[in-house]
Amino acid sequence: MTAATLRRVARMPLAELSFRVRGLMRVHADRWRVRTVGSRWERGDISRVISPSFTTAALTEAVEGKNWLAADAALLAMLGVR
């Protein structure tokens, strides 16, 4: 951490610091769980859970081709438009 970051953390209210630490711990716990146990969902299921009126050709093509980076980009583009 830089000195500026440490100063900012030192000035942070306890409630905010606690909130941020809990969030950070949750993220790391989730990442550890996925690495050790694996994911609980199949990426290909994304096509079934998104409304057909919301799905785009780019997303469908990416999911069918198992191109998850393209699927992520398609989802971000779709969400950015809304």
Biopython code that builds the backbone (N, CA, C, O; Angstrom):
import numpy as np
from Bio.PDB.StructureBuilder import StructureBuilder

atoms = [
    (1, "MET", "N", (0.840, -1.182, 0.000)),
    (1, "MET", "CA", (0.000, 0.000, 0.000)),
    (1, "MET", "C", (0.880, 1.238, 0.000)),
    (1, "MET", "O", (1.967, 1.264, 0.577)),
    (2, "THR", "N", (0.379, 2.243, -0.657)),
    (2, "THR", "CA", (1.101, 3.501, -0.655)),
    (2, "THR", "C", (0.734, 4.297, 0.593)),
    (2, "THR", "O", (-0.235, 3.987, 1.285)),
    (3, "ALA", "N", (1.520, 5.315, 0.860)),
    (3, "ALA", "CA", (1.255, 6.150, 2.030)),
    (3, "ALA", "C", (-0.106, 6.839, 1.912)),
    (3, "ALA", "O", (-0.827, 6.977, 2.900)),
    (4, "ALA", "N", (-0.449, 7.267, 0.701)),
    (4, "ALA", "CA", (-1.737, 7.936, 0.495)),
    (4, "ALA", "C", (-2.898, 6.978, 0.782)),
    (4, "ALA", "O", (-3.903, 7.367, 1.378)),
    (5, "THR", "N", (-2.749, 5.744, 0.356)),
    (5, "THR", "CA", (-3.797, 4.754, 0.610)),
    (5, "THR", "C", (-3.935, 4.489, 2.098)),
    (5, "THR", "O", (-5.048, 4.406, 2.617)),
    (6, "LEU", "N", (-2.819, 4.357, 2.779)),
    (6, "LEU", "CA", (-2.867, 4.129, 4.225)),
    (6, "LEU", "C", (-3.515, 5.297, 4.957)),
    (6, "LEU", "O", (-4.277, 5.088, 5.901)),
    (7, "ARG", "N", (-3.221, 6.529, 4.531)),
    (7, "ARG", "CA", (-3.849, 7.708, 5.159)),
    (7, "ARG", "C", (-5.357, 7.690, 4.929)),
    (7, "ARG", "O", (-6.138, 7.991, 5.832)),
    (8, "ARG", "N", (-5.757, 7.333, 3.703)),
    (8, "ARG", "CA", (-7.185, 7.284, 3.397)),
    (8, "ARG", "C", (-7.894, 6.230, 4.239)),
    (8, "ARG", "O", (-8.995, 6.464, 4.737)),
    (9, "VAL", "N", (-7.263, 5.069, 4.397)),
    (9, "VAL", "CA", (-7.851, 4.000, 5.212)),
    (9, "VAL", "C", (-7.930, 4.433, 6.674)),
    (9, "VAL", "O", (-8.902, 4.121, 7.362)),
    (10, "ALA", "N", (-6.927, 5.140, 7.145)),
    (10, "ALA", "CA", (-6.905, 5.596, 8.535)),
    (10, "ALA", "C", (-8.028, 6.590, 8.814)),
    (10, "ALA", "O", (-8.531, 6.654, 9.936)),
    (11, "ARG", "N", (-8.424, 7.362, 7.811)),
    (11, "ARG", "CA", (-9.501, 8.356, 7.989)),
    (11, "ARG", "C", (-10.890, 7.758, 7.775)),
    (11, "ARG", "O", (-11.899, 8.409, 8.049)),
    (12, "MET", "N", (-10.940, 6.527, 7.288)),
    (12, "MET", "CA", (-12.211, 5.889, 6.954)),
    (12, "MET", "C", (-13.003, 5.586, 8.229)),
    (12, "MET", "O", (-12.438, 5.105, 9.212)),
    (13, "PRO", "N", (-14.301, 5.865, 8.214)),
    (13, "PRO", "CA", (-15.136, 5.498, 9.363)),
    (13, "PRO", "C", (-15.114, 3.976, 9.558)),
    (13, "PRO", "O", (-14.975, 3.224, 8.593)),
    (14, "LEU", "N", (-15.249, 3.538, 10.790)),
    (14, "LEU", "CA", (-15.189, 2.120, 11.110)),
    (14, "LEU", "C", (-16.236, 1.312, 10.339)),
    (14, "LEU", "O", (-15.952, 0.200, 9.895)),
    (15, "ALA", "N", (-17.426, 1.852, 10.179)),
    (15, "ALA", "CA", (-18.485, 1.132, 9.463)),
    (15, "ALA", "C", (-18.087, 0.893, 8.005)),
    (15, "ALA", "O", (-18.316, -0.193, 7.473)),
    (16, "GLU", "N", (-17.495, 1.898, 7.359)),
    (16, "GLU", "CA", (-17.079, 1.732, 5.971)),
    (16, "GLU", "C", (-15.917, 0.747, 5.861)),
    (16, "GLU", "O", (-15.895, -0.094, 4.962)),
    (17, "LEU", "N", (-14.964, 0.852, 6.765)),
    (17, "LEU", "CA", (-13.824, -0.058, 6.763)),
    (17, "LEU", "C", (-14.306, -1.504, 6.957)),
    (17, "LEU", "O", (-13.842, -2.417, 6.274)),
    (18, "SER", "N", (-15.222, -1.694, 7.876)),
    (18, "SER", "CA", (-15.776, -3.019, 8.129)),
    (18, "SER", "C", (-16.496, -3.545, 6.893)),
    (18, "SER", "O", (-16.336, -4.713, 6.538)),
    (19, "PHE", "N", (-17.277, -2.708, 6.239)),
    (19, "PHE", "CA", (-18.001, -3.092, 5.031)),
    (19, "PHE", "C", (-17.023, -3.520, 3.936)),
    (19, "PHE", "O", (-17.226, -4.543, 3.282)),
    (20, "ARG", "N", (-15.971, -2.740, 3.743)),
    (20, "ARG", "CA", (-14.986, -3.041, 2.699)),
    (20, "ARG", "C", (-14.209, -4.327, 3.006)),
    (20, "ARG", "O", (-13.942, -5.120, 2.103)),
    (21, "VAL", "N", (-13.852, -4.532, 4.257)),
    (21, "VAL", "CA", (-13.117, -5.739, 4.640)),
    (21, "VAL", "C", (-13.990, -6.974, 4.456)),
    (21, "VAL", "O", (-13.519, -7.996, 3.958)),
    (22, "ARG", "N", (-15.258, -6.888, 4.855)),
    (22, "ARG", "CA", (-16.166, -8.021, 4.660)),
    (22, "ARG", "C", (-16.336, -8.346, 3.184)),
    (22, "ARG", "O", (-16.356, -9.517, 2.803)),
    (23, "GLY", "N", (-16.455, -7.328, 2.360)),
    (23, "GLY", "CA", (-16.580, -7.539, 0.917)),
    (23, "GLY", "C", (-15.339, -8.185, 0.336)),
    (23, "GLY", "O", (-15.437, -9.103, -0.478)),
    (24, "LEU", "N", (-14.176, -7.715, 0.745)),
    (24, "LEU", "CA", (-12.917, -8.281, 0.277)),
    (24, "LEU", "C", (-12.777, -9.736, 0.703)),
    (24, "LEU", "O", (-12.335, -10.578, -0.079)),
    (25, "MET", "N", (-13.152, -10.027, 1.936)),
    (25, "MET", "CA", (-13.079, -11.402, 2.428)),
    (25, "MET", "C", (-14.041, -12.310, 1.662)),
    (25, "MET", "O", (-13.707, -13.455, 1.358)),
    (26, "ARG", "N", (-15.240, -11.795, 1.349)),
    (26, "ARG", "CA", (-16.223, -12.578, 0.602)),
    (26, "ARG", "C", (-15.700, -12.899, -0.801)),
    (26, "ARG", "O", (-15.847, -14.024, -1.279)),
    (27, "VAL", "N", (-15.092, -11.913, -1.456)),
    (27, "VAL", "CA", (-14.538, -12.131, -2.796)),
    (27, "VAL", "C", (-13.454, -13.198, -2.759)),
    (27, "VAL", "O", (-13.454, -14.113, -3.582)),
    (28, "HIS", "N", (-12.527, -13.088, -1.806)),
    (28, "HIS", "CA", (-11.441, -14.061, -1.723)),
    (28, "HIS", "C", (-11.944, -15.452, -1.341)),
    (28, "HIS", "O", (-11.427, -16.455, -1.832)),
    (29, "ALA", "N", (-12.940, -15.515, -0.476)),
    (29, "ALA", "CA", (-13.517, -16.812, -0.107)),
    (29, "ALA", "C", (-14.186, -17.459, -1.322)),
    (29, "ALA", "O", (-14.053, -18.664, -1.532)),
    (30, "ASP", "N", (-14.903, -16.665, -2.124)),
    (30, "ASP", "CA", (-15.542, -17.198, -3.324)),
    (30, "ASP", "C", (-14.503, -17.693, -4.327)),
    (30, "ASP", "O", (-14.670, -18.754, -4.929)),
    (31, "ARG", "N", (-13.446, -16.932, -4.502)),
    (31, "ARG", "CA", (-12.393, -17.348, -5.435)),
    (31, "ARG", "C", (-11.727, -18.640, -4.957)),
    (31, "ARG", "O", (-11.432, -19.520, -5.765)),
    (32, "TRP", "N", (-11.495, -18.755, -3.673)),
    (32, "TRP", "CA", (-10.883, -19.967, -3.125)),
    (32, "TRP", "C", (-11.812, -21.161, -3.325)),
    (32, "TRP", "O", (-11.366, -22.246, -3.700)),
    (33, "ARG", "N", (-13.108, -20.957, -3.071)),
    (33, "ARG", "CA", (-14.077, -22.032, -3.220)),
    (33, "ARG", "C", (-14.126, -22.524, -4.663)),
    (33, "ARG", "O", (-14.150, -23.732, -4.900)),
    (34, "VAL", "N", (-14.140, -21.617, -5.621)),
    (34, "VAL", "CA", (-14.201, -22.020, -7.026)),
    (34, "VAL", "C", (-12.933, -22.768, -7.419)),
    (34, "VAL", "O", (-12.996, -23.734, -8.180)),
    (35, "ARG", "N", (-11.794, -22.337, -6.915)),
    (35, "ARG", "CA", (-10.547, -23.033, -7.237)),
    (35, "ARG", "C", (-10.491, -24.431, -6.638)),
    (35, "ARG", "O", (-9.944, -25.344, -7.257)),
    (36, "THR", "N", (-11.042, -24.613, -5.459)),
    (36, "THR", "CA", (-10.936, -25.907, -4.794)),
    (36, "THR", "C", (-12.110, -26.836, -5.093)),
    (36, "THR", "O", (-11.913, -28.043, -5.234)),
    (37, "VAL", "N", (-13.315, -26.302, -5.192)),
    (37, "VAL", "CA", (-14.512, -27.116, -5.370)),
    (37, "VAL", "C", (-15.021, -27.062, -6.809)),
    (37, "VAL", "O", (-15.588, -28.035, -7.306)),
    (38, "GLY", "N", (-14.825, -25.959, -7.456)),
    (38, "GLY", "CA", (-15.345, -25.769, -8.811)),
    (38, "GLY", "C", (-16.603, -24.923, -8.791)),
    (38, "GLY", "O", (-17.173, -24.644, -7.736)),
    (39, "SER", "N", (-17.011, -24.532, -9.950)),
    (39, "SER", "CA", (-18.188, -23.689, -10.098)),
    (39, "SER", "C", (-19.454, -24.517, -9.948)),
    (39, "SER", "O", (-19.467, -25.707, -10.262)),
    (40, "ARG", "N", (-20.512, -23.888, -9.471)),
    (40, "ARG", "CA", (-21.786, -24.587, -9.291)),
    (40, "ARG", "C", (-22.723, -24.411, -10.474)),
    (40, "ARG", "O", (-23.856, -24.892, -10.438)),
    (41, "TRP", "N", (-22.276, -23.737, -11.514)),
    (41, "TRP", "CA", (-23.143, -23.542, -12.665)),
    (41, "TRP", "C", (-22.349, -23.726, -13.936)),
    (41, "TRP", "O", (-21.126, -23.580, -13.959)),
    (42, "GLU", "N", (-23.066, -24.047, -14.988)),
    (42, "GLU", "CA", (-22.462, -24.221, -16.296)),
    (42, "GLU", "C", (-22.613, -22.927, -17.078)),
    (42, "GLU", "O", (-23.710, -22.376, -17.159)),
    (43, "ARG", "N", (-21.536, -22.443, -17.645)),
    (43, "ARG", "CA", (-21.590, -21.183, -18.384)),
    (43, "ARG", "C", (-22.584, -21.236, -19.536)),
    (43, "ARG", "O", (-23.228, -20.237, -19.858)),
    (44, "GLY", "N", (-22.702, -22.384, -20.144)),
    (44, "GLY", "CA", (-23.624, -22.519, -21.271)),
    (44, "GLY", "C", (-25.076, -22.280, -20.899)),
    (44, "GLY", "O", (-25.904, -22.014, -21.770)),
    (45, "ASP", "N", (-25.394, -22.370, -19.615)),
    (45, "ASP", "CA", (-26.770, -22.148, -19.145)),
    (45, "ASP", "C", (-27.198, -20.685, -19.273)),
    (45, "ASP", "O", (-28.380, -20.370, -19.138)),
    (46, "ILE", "N", (-26.254, -19.805, -19.531)),
    (46, "ILE", "CA", (-26.579, -18.376, -19.608)),
    (46, "ILE", "C", (-27.643, -18.116, -20.671)),
    (46, "ILE", "O", (-28.478, -17.226, -20.513)),
    (47, "SER", "N", (-27.613, -18.892, -21.752)),
    (47, "SER", "CA", (-28.608, -18.720, -22.819)),
    (47, "SER", "C", (-30.018, -19.034, -22.340)),
    (47, "SER", "O", (-30.979, -18.434, -22.823)),
    (48, "ARG", "N", (-30.158, -19.954, -21.410)),
    (48, "ARG", "CA", (-31.485, -20.348, -20.920)),
    (48, "ARG", "C", (-32.042, -19.372, -19.897)),
    (48, "ARG", "O", (-33.259, -19.280, -19.735)),
    (49, "VAL", "N", (-31.180, -18.646, -19.207)),
    (49, "VAL", "CA", (-31.675, -17.795, -18.130)),
    (49, "VAL", "C", (-31.873, -16.339, -18.545)),
    (49, "VAL", "O", (-32.461, -15.556, -17.799)),
    (50, "ILE", "N", (-31.391, -15.977, -19.716)),
    (50, "ILE", "CA", (-31.597, -14.613, -20.202)),
    (50, "ILE", "C", (-32.806, -14.606, -21.127)),
    (50, "ILE", "O", (-32.946, -15.479, -21.983)),
    (51, "SER", "N", (-33.657, -13.641, -20.955)),
    (51, "SER", "CA", (-34.863, -13.527, -21.764)),
    (51, "SER", "C", (-34.504, -13.463, -23.248)),
    (51, "SER", "O", (-33.576, -12.751, -23.630)),
    (52, "PRO", "N", (-35.233, -14.201, -24.086)),
    (52, "PRO", "CA", (-34.957, -14.172, -25.524)),
    (52, "PRO", "C", (-35.031, -12.761, -26.112)),
    (52, "PRO", "O", (-34.337, -12.459, -27.083)),
    (53, "SER", "N", (-35.856, -11.908, -25.539)),
    (53, "SER", "CA", (-35.960, -10.538, -26.049)),
    (53, "SER", "C", (-34.728, -9.704, -25.691)),
    (53, "SER", "O", (-34.502, -8.642, -26.270)),
    (54, "PHE", "N", (-33.948, -10.184, -24.752)),
    (54, "PHE", "CA", (-32.757, -9.466, -24.317)),
    (54, "PHE", "C", (-31.496, -10.017, -24.979)),
    (54, "PHE", "O", (-30.505, -9.297, -25.100)),
    (55, "THR", "N", (-31.513, -11.263, -25.404)),
    (55, "THR", "CA", (-30.350, -11.920, -25.995)),
    (55, "THR", "C", (-30.042, -11.337, -27.370)),
    (55, "THR", "O", (-30.951, -10.978, -28.119)),
    (56, "THR", "N", (-28.757, -11.248, -27.694)),
    (56, "THR", "CA", (-28.331, -10.770, -29.006)),
    (56, "THR", "C", (-27.675, -11.922, -29.768)),
    (56, "THR", "O", (-27.329, -12.951, -29.187)),
    (57, "ALA", "N", (-27.514, -11.732, -31.057)),
    (57, "ALA", "CA", (-26.850, -12.739, -31.886)),
    (57, "ALA", "C", (-25.411, -12.934, -31.431)),
    (57, "ALA", "O", (-24.902, -14.055, -31.437)),
    (58, "ALA", "N", (-24.753, -11.847, -31.036)),
    (58, "ALA", "CA", (-23.358, -11.941, -30.589)),
    (58, "ALA", "C", (-23.240, -12.820, -29.347)),
    (58, "ALA", "O", (-22.317, -13.627, -29.238)),
    (59, "LEU", "N", (-24.180, -12.664, -28.407)),
    (59, "LEU", "CA", (-24.145, -13.481, -27.198)),
    (59, "LEU", "C", (-24.420, -14.947, -27.525)),
    (59, "LEU", "O", (-23.723, -15.836, -27.038)),
    (60, "THR", "N", (-25.434, -15.195, -28.347)),
    (60, "THR", "CA", (-25.769, -16.569, -28.714)),
    (60, "THR", "C", (-24.592, -17.252, -29.408)),
    (60, "THR", "O", (-24.267, -18.399, -29.100)),
    (61, "GLU", "N", (-23.959, -16.554, -30.338)),
    (61, "GLU", "CA", (-22.814, -17.113, -31.065)),
    (61, "GLU", "C", (-21.648, -17.387, -30.115)),
    (61, "GLU", "O", (-20.992, -18.423, -30.218)),
    (62, "ALA", "N", (-21.393, -16.469, -29.204)),
    (62, "ALA", "CA", (-20.291, -16.648, -28.260)),
    (62, "ALA", "C", (-20.535, -17.834, -27.334)),
    (62, "ALA", "O", (-19.616, -18.608, -27.065)),
    (63, "VAL", "N", (-21.753, -17.985, -26.849)),
    (63, "VAL", "CA", (-22.077, -19.096, -25.946)),
    (63, "VAL", "C", (-22.007, -20.418, -26.695)),
    (63, "VAL", "O", (-21.445, -21.388, -26.187)),
    (64, "GLU", "N", (-22.566, -20.467, -27.887)),
    (64, "GLU", "CA", (-22.521, -21.710, -28.667)),
    (64, "GLU", "C", (-21.088, -22.114, -29.006)),
    (64, "GLU", "O", (-20.775, -23.302, -29.078)),
    (65, "GLY", "N", (-20.216, -21.120, -29.215)),
    (65, "GLY", "CA", (-18.815, -21.406, -29.510)),
    (65, "GLY", "C", (-17.945, -21.524, -28.274)),
    (65, "GLY", "O", (-16.735, -21.724, -28.373)),
    (66, "LYS", "N", (-18.570, -21.398, -27.098)),
    (66, "LYS", "CA", (-17.861, -21.442, -25.816)),
    (66, "LYS", "C", (-16.727, -20.427, -25.750)),
    (66, "LYS", "O", (-15.667, -20.682, -25.178)),
    (67, "ASN", "N", (-16.981, -19.280, -26.348)),
    (67, "ASN", "CA", (-16.032, -18.169, -26.318)),
    (67, "ASN", "C", (-16.485, -17.237, -25.185)),
    (67, "ASN", "O", (-17.240, -16.291, -25.406)),
    (68, "TRP", "N", (-16.010, -17.524, -23.978)),
    (68, "TRP", "CA", (-16.538, -16.850, -22.789)),
    (68, "TRP", "C", (-16.106, -15.393, -22.700)),
    (68, "TRP", "O", (-16.821, -14.577, -22.118)),
    (69, "LEU", "N", (-14.964, -15.052, -23.257)),
    (69, "LEU", "CA", (-14.559, -13.638, -23.272)),
    (69, "LEU", "C", (-15.490, -12.835, -24.179)),
    (69, "LEU", "O", (-15.878, -11.717, -23.842)),
    (70, "ALA", "N", (-15.844, -13.407, -25.325)),
    (70, "ALA", "CA", (-16.784, -12.731, -26.224)),
    (70, "ALA", "C", (-18.177, -12.663, -25.591)),
    (70, "ALA", "O", (-18.885, -11.668, -25.751)),
    (71, "ALA", "N", (-18.564, -13.711, -24.880)),
    (71, "ALA", "CA", (-19.867, -13.707, -24.196)),
    (71, "ALA", "C", (-19.899, -12.608, -23.140)),
    (71, "ALA", "O", (-20.896, -11.901, -22.999)),
    (72, "ASP", "N", (-18.807, -12.471, -22.404)),
    (72, "ASP", "CA", (-18.719, -11.417, -21.393)),
    (72, "ASP", "C", (-18.819, -10.044, -22.052)),
    (72, "ASP", "O", (-19.532, -9.167, -21.563)),
    (73, "ALA", "N", (-18.106, -9.859, -23.158)),
    (73, "ALA", "CA", (-18.158, -8.575, -23.873)),
    (73, "ALA", "C", (-19.563, -8.299, -24.390)),
    (73, "ALA", "O", (-20.034, -7.163, -24.333)),
    (74, "ALA", "N", (-20.240, -9.337, -24.898)),
    (74, "ALA", "CA", (-21.603, -9.165, -25.392)),
    (74, "ALA", "C", (-22.552, -8.774, -24.267)),
    (74, "ALA", "O", (-23.404, -7.902, -24.439)),
    (75, "LEU", "N", (-22.401, -9.423, -23.113)),
    (75, "LEU", "CA", (-23.245, -9.070, -21.961)),
    (75, "LEU", "C", (-22.997, -7.632, -21.511)),
    (75, "LEU", "O", (-23.938, -6.897, -21.216)),
    (76, "LEU", "N", (-21.736, -7.241, -21.461)),
    (76, "LEU", "CA", (-21.410, -5.872, -21.055)),
    (76, "LEU", "C", (-21.986, -4.866, -22.049)),
    (76, "LEU", "O", (-22.504, -3.824, -21.647)),
    (77, "ALA", "N", (-21.897, -5.171, -23.335)),
    (77, "ALA", "CA", (-22.460, -4.278, -24.352)),
    (77, "ALA", "C", (-23.974, -4.175, -24.203)),
    (77, "ALA", "O", (-24.545, -3.091, -24.328)),
    (78, "MET", "N", (-24.619, -5.310, -23.935)),
    (78, "MET", "CA", (-26.067, -5.321, -23.768)),
    (78, "MET", "C", (-26.474, -4.506, -22.544)),
    (78, "MET", "O", (-27.448, -3.754, -22.593)),
    (79, "LEU", "N", (-25.742, -4.651, -21.464)),
    (79, "LEU", "CA", (-26.073, -3.931, -20.230)),
    (79, "LEU", "C", (-25.774, -2.450, -20.361)),
    (79, "LEU", "O", (-26.456, -1.620, -19.760)),
    (80, "GLY", "N", (-24.762, -2.115, -21.140)),
    (80, "GLY", "CA", (-24.418, -0.700, -21.345)),
    (80, "GLY", "C", (-25.473, 0.048, -22.144)),
    (80, "GLY", "O", (-25.638, 1.257, -21.980)),
    (81, "VAL", "N", (-26.182, -0.661, -23.001)),
    (81, "VAL", "CA", (-27.214, -0.047, -23.845)),
    (81, "VAL", "C", (-28.458, 0.258, -23.034)),
    (81, "VAL", "O", (-29.147, 1.242, -23.299)),
    (82, "ARG", "N", (-28.753, -0.578, -22.046)),
    (82, "ARG", "CA", (-29.988, -0.435, -21.274)),
    (82, "ARG", "C", (-29.955, 0.748, -20.387)),
    (82, "ARG", "O", (-30.921, 1.008, -19.669)),
]
sb = StructureBuilder()
sb.init_structure("model")
sb.init_model(0)
sb.init_chain("A")
sb.init_seg("    ")
for serial, (resi, resn, name, xyz) in enumerate(atoms, 1):
    if name == "N":
        sb.init_residue(resn, " ", resi, " ")
    sb.init_atom(name, np.array(xyz, "f"), 0.0, 1.0, " ", f" {name:<3s}", serial, name[0])
structure = sb.get_structure()
